[in-house]
């Protein structure tokens, strides 16, 4: 018996975004990480720990991307989302936790990366030139 045949609305499922690949999914399909009150970053398996939370897909690709910092420092997207610096002990614990996941990531992940690469490689014209082309350049300048 479906929800439509009984006249009941389907149950709401909270949606969350993976901080690594930026794809939205049901909350239960993602792993929650939390920066606790003492500043430690840990995996929140129950999803109820107090502190600032962030979500990742259960895939090595997303975990590696989230933990990879710019120039080998920082904590990448995860540190940014949690507004914290991830220390070496926490990073080692998170990397060990991520070792249990398969290598596959979300299906549309490669398409998003290709779009970002394409946008970054396209030449941009200077702002003044683009305003003149649109005819919005002020006469007083």
N, C-alpha and C positions, 0 to 999 in steps of 0.2 A: 504494500500500500504506500503510495507516494504522498508527499506533502500536498501536492495539488489536488489529489483525490479526497483528502481528508479536510481540505479547507484551511489548513494551517500554513502559516508562512514558514519557509525554510529558516533554520537557525542561523543567526549571524556568526560569521567566522572572522575574527580579527585578522587584518592584513598587516604585515611588517615588511620592511625593505632590507635586503642584505647590504651591508655597508661596503662590501667589496665589489659586487657586480651591479648593484642598484636595481635588482629585480625584486618585484613585490610578490609575496607568497603568503599562504596561510601561516599564522604565527606558529602553529605546531610543527610545520615543516622546516623551521629554522632553529638554530641553536642560539640561546641568549648568553651574552657575556655581560658582566656587570663590573663597574668600578664601585667598590664598596666604600663605606664611610672612612675607612682607614687608608684608602687610596690604592689598594691591591686590585688587580684585574683578574677575575676568575670566571670559570664557566658556571652558569646558573642553570643546572639541569631541571629544576622544578619550575623555573620562570617566575619566582616570587621573591627573590632576594632583594633587599633594599639597596638603592643606589642607582646610578645612571646606567642604563642598559643599551646594548646594541645587538644586532642580529646578524648571523652569518649562515649561509647554506652549509649543510654537512658535506662539503667537498674540499679536497686538498687545495684545489685551485683558488677557491674563495678565501680560505684561511691563509694561504701564502700571500695572496694579494693584500689582504687586510693587515697582515703583520709586516709587510715589506715597507720600509721607510724610504724616503727620498735620500739618495746618497748613502744608504746603509745605516742611517740613524733615524731616530723617532720610531713610531709604531704604525705608520701608514694611515690607512683609512680608519682602522679601529681606534688608534690613539686620538685621531681627530674627532670621531663620533663620541668617544667617551670623555673627551676633554681631559686627557691624562697622558703622561709619559709612561710607557710600559717598560718597567725595569727588566733586567736580564733574567731574574728568577721567574717572573710572571711569563716572560716570552718563552722560556724553556718549557714551562708547564703547559702553555697553550700549544706550542709546537708538538709536544708529546701527545696531547689530546687530539690534535689534528691528524696524527699518524694513523688513527683508526679509520679514517674516511677514504673512500675511493677517489681516484684521480679525476673522475668526470665532474664537470661543473654544470650549471644550468644550460639548457639548449641554446637560448638566444644570446648567450654571453659573447660568442665570437662576433656576432653581428654588431653588438654595441661597441666592441673594441674597434672594429673596422670603421664604424661611423665616426668615432672619436679621432682615429688616426687620419681619416680623410679630411675632417674639418680642420685639424691642426695643420695639415699640409697645404691647404688652399691659401693662396695669397690674399692678403687683406689690403684694401686701399686706405690711405690716411683719412681721418675723420673730416678734415676740411674739404678734401676732394669729393668725398661722398655727399657732403652737404651741398656743395656747389652743383653736383649732378642732379640732386633732388630739387634744387632751387630754393633751399631754405637758408642760404648764407645771408647774413644780415648786411645791409648796405653801409652801416656805420663802422664796420670792422675794417 
